[in-house]
């Protein structure tokens, strides 16, 4: 079942890239006691994600962070890829969260079957506002679209 507004973010351990290599982080630590904007993309370095989705959050990071404690970009990629993508996109104000085994994606029920493109299981394009671990706003994009999950759309909801 797909996560809904009012649901708690599932408790899982994921990875972020640190100066010392991949580091474990828990969703409990990332979301607990904070107001977080999280957006998810089907894949790092893919055209729509690299040319529009992530760049919108990079450009609007300061405005978002005036109203939220943290911005997270989630993708079913490994920590090395997410770290490199964040560096390439100048996303230093965004936590680049690697869901390498699609654990959070699956627990939220937001899987996307990208096997027809050689991508395997990915996460649907989405954005959410999470307050102390509870989803208060959720925007899951219809296939092939990018509108309700953009930084500009989320800023209107904050």
Buried (B, 14 or more C-beta within 10 A) or exposed (E): EEBEEEBBBBEBEBBBBEEEEBEEBEBBEBBBEBBBBBBBBBBBBBEBBBEEBBBBBBEBBEEBBEEBEBBBBBBBBBBBBBBBBBEEBEBEBBBBBBBBBBBBBBBBBBBBEBEEEEBEBBBBBBBBBBBEBEBBBBBBBEEEEBEBBBBEBBBEBB
